[in-house]
Amino acid sequence: MRRRPERTGQAGAAGPRPAGRARGPHAGAWWLWALGLSTAASRTTNPALLALLAAVAGYVVAVCRVPDTPWSRSYAAFLRLGLVVVVIRLAFAVVLGSPIPGTHTLLTLPEVPLPDWAQGVRLGGRVTAEGLWFAFREGMRLATLLACLGAANALANPARLLKSLPGVLYEAGVAVVVAMTFAPHLVADVRRLRTARRLRGRTEKGVRALLEVGLPVLEGALERSVALAAAMDARGYGRTAAVPPAVRRATAALTLGGLLGLCAGTYALLAATGAAYGLPLLLAGLAAAVAGLRLGGRRSVRTRYRPDRWDATAWLITASGVAVAALTIWAAAASPAGLDPPVVPLTAPSLPLWPAAAVLLGLLPAHLKGARP
């Protein structure tokens, strides 16, 4: 009888890695941190602050992302998408005009006459520096939002995020997580195919190269979809426990009412007026939504293997994003000129001190030992 060789070496001597340190912080904490940065970006049109927010998100991604994972390599794709958004916004301002009146004319394009029912829309005409600056600021704000959400997509493991969802949201969470994992896998497939073409000495540019790369990418997406459907069916996806009708009605009422309260309270807090009743409405909606989710969890029969714990690192990551959002909202109400500088007259942007210091609080996850891989 052949004797099985014994395992030797560093891997056998070191033993298994600690589970908590290898898994990193809670995936939901990264999304809350990114949503805080996104909220701050939505409250300002200052290009200096927007660039600082994008730099903070990029630095945290570079320090805290887990290498060699499909989702960690998707951040560059979000940055390219943001650059495309800025270019398209500038192109629209040149071709369709801008609502901002300006005095610094850069060029004058031939204007196409339009019928009377197209009032307020023009094709061509005068292109001003003020109009282009306004379009650049709006495009950069949207690009910064994409960068913040891309940072969450690159830092949070989608499978771990799905495990942490309440039972009542499990079906919807599966759909959302599958949709979120499409972009990282797409980027990985495109990179792998382009590398294979380069090794075979084929060109990477042109329509033919795009078609030869696009068809295998679509084929791989279809194969992953079929494999995912088979795995979900084998694991009994969609099976629920029997609950009384009264519990189902109470769950629906609490969840719907809580979500409406959350939306109304958030809108009141973000609006110029309504802060007096916004916070109580937000807290009441949050309590109702949590109660509805706890009741709805009774219909879920699934179990969690090694559930993620919300530890001190997750609290600190979440607190940094919430602090950036809260201080930026306060700064926008206290000194709106610093966060939304006027376009006319045309002036260079300046970096306000206190909002910039608030944005730098978003760098806290990069200095936490538990957040780094």
C-alpha positions as a Python dict, from the first residue, in 0.01 Angstrom:
ca = {
    (1, 'M'): (0, 0, 0),
    (2, 'R'): (135, 338, -100),
    (3, 'R'): (193, 568, 192),
    (4, 'R'): (42, 916, 174),
    (5, 'P'): (316, 1179, 192),
    (6, 'E'): (303, 1413, 488),
    (7, 'R'): (248, 1783, 434),
    (8, 'T'): (547, 1992, 522),
    (9, 'G'): (650, 2348, 471),
    (10, 'Q'): (548, 2688, 589),
    (11, 'A'): (177, 2651, 514),
    (12, 'G'): (142, 2339, 730),
    (13, 'A'): (350, 2484, 1012),
    (14, 'A'): (168, 2815, 1021),
    (15, 'G'): (-179, 2660, 1041),
    (16, 'P'): (-504, 2826, 934),
    (17, 'R'): (-527, 3202, 935),
    (18, 'P'): (-753, 3372, 1190),
    (19, 'A'): (-1096, 3415, 1036),
    (20, 'G'): (-1166, 3768, 1161),
    (21, 'R'): (-838, 3915, 1043),
    (22, 'A'): (-857, 3750, 700),
    (23, 'R'): (-1216, 3859, 636),
    (24, 'G'): (-1170, 4225, 723),
    (25, 'P'): (-1440, 4469, 835),
    (26, 'H'): (-1812, 4433, 771),
    (27, 'A'): (-1910, 4487, 408),
    (28, 'G'): (-2201, 4713, 505),
    (29, 'A'): (-1961, 4953, 679),
    (30, 'W'): (-1784, 5023, 350),
    (31, 'W'): (-2114, 5105, 180),
    (32, 'L'): (-2220, 5338, 462),
    (33, 'W'): (-1881, 5508, 445),
    (34, 'A'): (-1914, 5550, 67),
    (35, 'L'): (-2270, 5680, 98),
    (36, 'G'): (-2142, 5941, 344),
    (37, 'L'): (-1882, 6058, 92),
    (38, 'S'): (-2148, 6057, -182),
    (39, 'T'): (-2377, 6272, 32),
    (40, 'A'): (-2094, 6521, 78),
    (41, 'A'): (-2031, 6524, -296),
    (42, 'S'): (-2398, 6592, -368),
    (43, 'R'): (-2391, 6904, -145),
    (44, 'T'): (-2111, 7086, -326),
    (45, 'T'): (-2016, 7200, -674),
    (46, 'N'): (-1672, 7326, -577),
    (47, 'P'): (-1425, 7140, -803),
    (48, 'A'): (-1152, 7157, -539),
    (49, 'L'): (-1368, 6983, -279),
    (50, 'L'): (-1492, 6729, -534),
    (51, 'A'): (-1135, 6647, -634),
    (52, 'L'): (-1045, 6609, -266),
    (53, 'L'): (-1338, 6369, -213),
    (54, 'A'): (-1231, 6159, -513),
    (55, 'A'): (-871, 6158, -386),
    (56, 'V'): (-983, 6042, -39),
    (57, 'A'): (-1190, 5760, -188),
    (58, 'G'): (-906, 5653, -417),
    (59, 'Y'): (-648, 5653, -137),
    (60, 'V'): (-867, 5438, 88),
    (61, 'V'): (-925, 5195, -199),
    (62, 'A'): (-551, 5173, -269),
    (63, 'V'): (-472, 5100, 98),
    (64, 'C'): (-767, 4887, 211),
    (65, 'R'): (-874, 4683, -91),
    (66, 'V'): (-803, 4312, -96),
    (67, 'P'): (-578, 4241, -398),
    (68, 'D'): (-638, 3971, -656),
    (69, 'T'): (-1018, 3975, -623),
    (70, 'P'): (-1258, 4052, -908),
    (71, 'W'): (-1439, 4333, -727),
    (72, 'S'): (-1119, 4510, -614),
    (73, 'R'): (-1013, 4577, -974),
    (74, 'S'): (-1335, 4756, -1071),
    (75, 'Y'): (-1247, 5098, -929),
    (76, 'A'): (-1051, 5203, -1238),
    (77, 'A'): (-1356, 5130, -1453),
    (78, 'F'): (-1566, 5365, -1239),
    (79, 'L'): (-1304, 5637, -1277),
    (80, 'R'): (-1307, 5598, -1655),
    (81, 'L'): (-1687, 5612, -1650),
    (82, 'G'): (-1670, 5936, -1451),
    (83, 'L'): (-1429, 6084, -1706),
    (84, 'V'): (-1671, 5989, -1984),
    (85, 'V'): (-1953, 6160, -1793),
    (86, 'V'): (-1753, 6484, -1771),
    (87, 'V'): (-1671, 6476, -2142),
    (88, 'I'): (-2034, 6410, -2238),
    (89, 'R'): (-2153, 6693, -2013),
    (90, 'L'): (-1909, 6934, -2177),
    (91, 'A'): (-2014, 6816, -2524),
    (92, 'F'): (-2380, 6878, -2441),
    (93, 'A'): (-2292, 7228, -2319),
    (94, 'V'): (-2113, 7303, -2646),
    (95, 'V'): (-2379, 7160, -2879),
    (96, 'L'): (-2701, 7233, -2687),
    (97, 'G'): (-2596, 7543, -2498),
    (98, 'S'): (-2603, 7624, -2128),
    (99, 'P'): (-2862, 7798, -1908),
    (100, 'I'): (-2588, 8016, -1758),
    (101, 'P'): (-2548, 8352, -1935),
    (102, 'G'): (-2187, 8441, -1998),
    (103, 'T'): (-1982, 8729, -2131),
    (104, 'H'): (-1660, 8546, -2221),
    (105, 'T'): (-1729, 8401, -2565),
    (106, 'L'): (-1491, 8123, -2665),
    (107, 'L'): (-1635, 8036, -3006),
    (108, 'T'): (-1955, 8066, -3206),
    (109, 'L'): (-2096, 7760, -3381),
    (110, 'P'): (-2345, 7766, -3667),
    (111, 'E'): (-2691, 7765, -3508),
    (112, 'V'): (-2961, 7536, -3646),
    (113, 'P'): (-3311, 7692, -3645),
    (114, 'L'): (-3566, 7486, -3452),
    (115, 'P'): (-3949, 7494, -3460),
    (116, 'D'): (-4158, 7689, -3209),
    (117, 'W'): (-4240, 7384, -2996),
    (118, 'A'): (-3869, 7344, -2912),
    (119, 'Q'): (-3846, 7665, -2711),
    (120, 'G'): (-3549, 7673, -2474),
    (121, 'V'): (-3345, 7427, -2681),
    (122, 'R'): (-3086, 7529, -2936),
    (123, 'L'): (-2829, 7358, -3155),
    (124, 'G'): (-2506, 7547, -3196),
    (125, 'G'): (-2465, 7915, -3123),
    (126, 'R'): (-2240, 8098, -2880),
    (127, 'V'): (-2021, 7896, -2643),
    (128, 'T'): (-1913, 8085, -2332),
    (129, 'A'): (-1653, 8011, -2068),
    (130, 'E'): (-1913, 8045, -1793),
    (131, 'G'): (-2135, 7782, -1957),
    (132, 'L'): (-1847, 7538, -1995),
    (133, 'W'): (-1737, 7596, -1636),
    (134, 'F'): (-2090, 7530, -1511),
    (135, 'A'): (-2110, 7209, -1717),
    (136, 'F'): (-1769, 7096, -1592),
    (137, 'R'): (-1874, 7142, -1229),
    (138, 'E'): (-2197, 6946, -1274),
    (139, 'G'): (-2017, 6667, -1461),
    (140, 'M'): (-1744, 6651, -1200),
    (141, 'R'): (-2001, 6618, -922),
    (142, 'L'): (-2157, 6317, -1095),
    (143, 'A'): (-1813, 6171, -1161),
    (144, 'T'): (-1726, 6206, -791),
    (145, 'L'): (-2047, 6024, -697),
    (146, 'L'): (-1945, 5740, -929),
    (147, 'A'): (-1597, 5733, -774),
    (148, 'C'): (-1741, 5704, -421),
    (149, 'L'): (-1980, 5425, -517),
    (150, 'G'): (-1702, 5255, -711),
    (151, 'A'): (-1489, 5266, -396),
    (152, 'A'): (-1760, 5076, -207),
    (153, 'N'): (-1784, 4825, -490),
    (154, 'A'): (-1407, 4772, -479),
    (155, 'L'): (-1383, 4740, -101),
    (156, 'A'): (-1691, 4535, -5),
    (157, 'N'): (-1723, 4168, -85),
    (158, 'P'): (-2067, 4129, -251),
    (159, 'A'): (-2114, 3776, -116),
    (160, 'R'): (-2051, 3892, 241),
    (161, 'L'): (-2289, 4181, 190),
    (162, 'L'): (-2559, 3938, 83),
    (163, 'K'): (-2504, 3725, 394),
    (164, 'S'): (-2560, 4027, 619),
    (165, 'L'): (-2899, 4125, 476),
    (166, 'P'): (-3214, 4060, 681),
    (167, 'G'): (-3421, 3759, 583),
    (168, 'V'): (-3707, 3967, 444),
    (169, 'L'): (-3470, 4137, 197),
    (170, 'Y'): (-3284, 3824, 93),
    (171, 'E'): (-3452, 3780, -248),
    (172, 'A'): (-3410, 4145, -341),
    (173, 'G'): (-3056, 4140, -208),
    (174, 'V'): (-2965, 3849, -431),
    (175, 'A'): (-3076, 4045, -737),
    (176, 'V'): (-2884, 4355, -629),
    (177, 'V'): (-2565, 4166, -543),
    (178, 'V'): (-2572, 3974, -870),
    (179, 'A'): (-2611, 4305, -1053),
    (180, 'M'): (-2320, 4457, -858),
    (181, 'T'): (-2090, 4165, -932),
    (182, 'F'): (-2152, 4200, -1306),
    (183, 'A'): (-1919, 4500, -1342),
    (184, 'P'): (-1615, 4346, -1166),
    (185, 'H'): (-1645, 4019, -1357),
    (186, 'L'): (-1690, 4210, -1682),
    (187, 'V'): (-1374, 4412, -1620),
    (188, 'A'): (-1180, 4094, -1530),
    (189, 'D'): (-1301, 3915, -1845),
    (190, 'V'): (-1210, 4207, -2071),
    (191, 'R'): (-863, 4232, -1916),
    (192, 'R'): (-805, 3859, -1948),
    (193, 'L'): (-910, 3850, -2314),
    (194, 'R'): (-705, 4156, -2403),
    (195, 'T'): (-399, 3997, -2242),
    (196, 'A'): (-458, 3678, -2438),
    (197, 'R'): (-485, 3872, -2764),
    (198, 'R'): (-168, 4063, -2688),
    (199, 'L'): (22, 3740, -2619),
    (200, 'R'): (-95, 3601, -2955),
    (201, 'G'): (32, 3912, -3133),
    (202, 'R'): (-313, 4046, -3228),
    (203, 'T'): (-418, 4408, -3221),
    (204, 'E'): (-633, 4549, -2940),
    (205, 'K'): (-787, 4839, -3133),
    (206, 'G'): (-1056, 4865, -3396),
    (207, 'V'): (-1409, 4741, -3444),
    (208, 'R'): (-1300, 4386, -3523),
    (209, 'A'): (-1099, 4360, -3200),
    (210, 'L'): (-1397, 4494, -3005),
    (211, 'L'): (-1627, 4230, -3152),
    (212, 'E'): (-1377, 3950, -3092),
    (213, 'V'): (-1349, 4055, -2727),
    (214, 'G'): (-1719, 4132, -2675),
    (215, 'L'): (-1855, 3795, -2788),
    (216, 'P'): (-1648, 3585, -2540),
    (217, 'V'): (-1737, 3830, -2264),
    (218, 'L'): (-2110, 3785, -2332),
    (219, 'E'): (-2062, 3408, -2351),
    (220, 'G'): (-1889, 3407, -2014),
    (221, 'A'): (-2168, 3617, -1861),
    (222, 'L'): (-2426, 3370, -1991),
    (223, 'E'): (-2232, 3072, -1851),
    (224, 'R'): (-2205, 3241, -1510),
    (225, 'S'): (-2579, 3311, -1513),
    (226, 'V'): (-2663, 2946, -1586),
    (227, 'A'): (-2420, 2825, -1318),
    (228, 'L'): (-2562, 3072, -1068),
    (229, 'A'): (-2919, 2959, -1140),
    (230, 'A'): (-2821, 2593, -1093),
    (231, 'A'): (-2642, 2670, -765),
    (232, 'M'): (-2938, 2868, -632),
    (233, 'D'): (-3179, 2590, -722),
    (234, 'A'): (-2958, 2328, -558),
    (235, 'R'): (-2946, 2531, -236),
    (236, 'G'): (-3322, 2567, -216),
    (237, 'Y'): (-3339, 2933, -300),
    (238, 'G'): (-3687, 3083, -258),
    (239, 'R'): (-3815, 2845, 10),
    (240, 'T'): (-3990, 3024, 297),
    (241, 'A'): (-4149, 2927, 626),
    (242, 'A'): (-4522, 2956, 692),
    (243, 'V'): (-4617, 3265, 898),
    (244, 'P'): (-4963, 3385, 1011),
    (245, 'P'): (-5143, 3638, 787),
    (246, 'A'): (-5150, 3895, 1067),
    (247, 'V'): (-4770, 3886, 1091),
    (248, 'R'): (-4738, 3930, 714),
    (249, 'R'): (-4971, 4233, 718),
    (250, 'A'): (-4792, 4388, 1014),
    (251, 'T'): (-4457, 4330, 845),
    (252, 'A'): (-4571, 4499, 523),
    (253, 'A'): (-4722, 4797, 710),
    (254, 'L'): (-4418, 4854, 931),
    (255, 'T'): (-4167, 4813, 649),
    (256, 'L'): (-4353, 5038, 405),
    (257, 'G'): (-4426, 5301, 667),
    (258, 'G'): (-4071, 5294, 793),
    (259, 'L'): (-3924, 5338, 444),
    (260, 'L'): (-4159, 5629, 376),
    (261, 'G'): (-4055, 5786, 706),
    (262, 'L'): (-3688, 5739, 620),
    (263, 'C'): (-3733, 5902, 279),
    (264, 'A'): (-3934, 6195, 417),
    (265, 'G'): (-3697, 6250, 709),
    (266, 'T'): (-3390, 6237, 487),
    (267, 'Y'): (-3543, 6483, 242),
    (268, 'A'): (-3631, 6719, 528),
    (269, 'L'): (-3277, 6707, 663),
    (270, 'L'): (-3120, 6769, 322),
    (271, 'A'): (-3361, 7049, 231),
    (272, 'A'): (-3310, 7409, 332),
    (273, 'T'): (-3617, 7401, 561),
    (274, 'G'): (-3767, 7119, 762),
    (275, 'A'): (-3477, 7028, 989),
    (276, 'A'): (-3705, 7067, 1295),
    (277, 'Y'): (-3928, 6772, 1206),
    (278, 'G'): (-3682, 6586, 982),
    (279, 'L'): (-3482, 6417, 1260),
    (280, 'P'): (-3784, 6285, 1460),
    (281, 'L'): (-3944, 6160, 1139),
    (282, 'L'): (-3619, 5991, 1038),
    (283, 'L'): (-3583, 5818, 1376),
    (284, 'A'): (-3948, 5704, 1377),
    (285, 'G'): (-3914, 5566, 1024),
    (286, 'L'): (-3592, 5387, 1119),
    (287, 'A'): (-3757, 5224, 1421),
    (288, 'A'): (-4058, 5111, 1217),
    (289, 'A'): (-3837, 4974, 939),
    (290, 'V'): (-3621, 4778, 1184),
    (291, 'A'): (-3932, 4630, 1349),
    (292, 'G'): (-4071, 4532, 1009),
    (293, 'L'): (-3746, 4369, 907),
    (294, 'R'): (-3728, 4172, 1231),
    (295, 'L'): (-4082, 4044, 1184),
    (296, 'G'): (-4020, 3964, 818),
    (297, 'G'): (-3715, 3759, 909),
    (298, 'R'): (-3941, 3487, 1047),
    (299, 'R'): (-4026, 3369, 697),
    (300, 'S'): (-3662, 3296, 615),
    (301, 'V'): (-3547, 2938, 674),
    (302, 'R'): (-3186, 2987, 570),
    (303, 'T'): (-2891, 2969, 807),
    (304, 'R'): (-2574, 3177, 812),
    (305, 'Y'): (-2232, 3015, 824),
    (306, 'R'): (-1985, 3232, 1016),
    (307, 'P'): (-2197, 3546, 1019),
    (308, 'D'): (-2015, 3879, 999),
    (309, 'R'): (-1996, 4075, 1322),
    (310, 'W'): (-2030, 4450, 1343),
    (311, 'D'): (-1714, 4521, 1539),
    (312, 'A'): (-1539, 4839, 1648),
    (313, 'T'): (-1363, 4876, 1312),
    (314, 'A'): (-1697, 4876, 1130),
    (315, 'W'): (-1830, 5139, 1370),
    (316, 'L'): (-1528, 5363, 1309),
    (317, 'I'): (-1552, 5326, 930),
    (318, 'T'): (-1922, 5412, 939),
    (319, 'A'): (-1864, 5703, 1175),
    (320, 'S'): (-1603, 5854, 943),
    (321, 'G'): (-1846, 5855, 649),
    (322, 'V'): (-2132, 5990, 860),
    (323, 'A'): (-1907, 6265, 998),
    (324, 'V'): (-1803, 6373, 648),
    (325, 'A'): (-2168, 6391, 537),
    (326, 'A'): (-2294, 6570, 851),
    (327, 'L'): (-2017, 6830, 858),
    (328, 'T'): (-2053, 6899, 485),
    (329, 'I'): (-2429, 6950, 522),
    (330, 'W'): (-2363, 7186, 813),
    (331, 'A'): (-2101, 7377, 613),
    (332, 'A'): (-2338, 7407, 316),
    (333, 'A'): (-2599, 7566, 543),
    (334, 'A'): (-2352, 7790, 728),
    (335, 'S'): (-2148, 7920, 432),
    (336, 'P'): (-2303, 7819, 99),
    (337, 'A'): (-2065, 8036, -102),
    (338, 'G'): (-1771, 7810, -19),
    (339, 'L'): (-1941, 7487, -129),
    (340, 'D'): (-2138, 7633, -420),
    (341, 'P'): (-1934, 7924, -557),
    (342, 'P'): (-2100, 8145, -817),
    (343, 'V'): (-2029, 8089, -1184),
    (344, 'V'): (-2084, 8453, -1281),
    (345, 'P'): (-1847, 8635, -1249),
    (346, 'L'): (-1594, 8374, -1358),
    (347, 'T'): (-1348, 8313, -1073),
    (348, 'A'): (-1097, 8044, -985),
    (349, 'P'): (-1216, 7790, -725),
    (350, 'S'): (-1080, 7808, -372),
    (351, 'L'): (-1055, 7532, -112),
    (352, 'P'): (-1254, 7623, 203),
    (353, 'L'): (-1071, 7521, 519),
    (354, 'W'): (-1338, 7360, 739),
    (355, 'P'): (-1516, 7162, 465),
    (356, 'A'): (-1177, 7032, 347),
    (357, 'A'): (-1091, 6925, 702),
    (358, 'A'): (-1429, 6748, 723),
    (359, 'V'): (-1357, 6561, 399),
    (360, 'L'): (-1019, 6447, 532),
    (361, 'L'): (-1202, 6259, 808),
    (362, 'G'): (-1287, 6006, 538),
    (363, 'L'): (-924, 5893, 547),
    (364, 'L'): (-977, 5727, 885),
    (365, 'P'): (-1032, 5372, 742),
    (366, 'A'): (-689, 5383, 579),
    (367, 'H'): (-526, 5420, 923),
    (368, 'L'): (-724, 5143, 1095),
    (369, 'K'): (-536, 4818, 1134),
    (370, 'G'): (-852, 4608, 1107),
    (371, 'A'): (-951, 4769, 775),
    (372, 'R'): (-627, 4688, 592),
    (373, 'P'): (-580, 4344, 435),
}
